[in-house]
């Protein structure tokens, strides 16, 4: 799971406007690239959790 999330974070840090901003802001503050990427990974998990919670998607169906 971590490997897939890492790859998604790499793509998001380059292409998604908001997540790219998070990555660049952290790098500008002197954080190492992997630390900034881990922050983007966490943001992706939070975003996925929000989308699942707010949608009409249910595993019980």
Secondary structure, 3 states (H helix, E strand, C coil): CHHHHHHHHHHHHHHCHHHHHHHHHHHHCCCCHHHHHHHHHHHHHHHHHHHHHHCCCCCCC
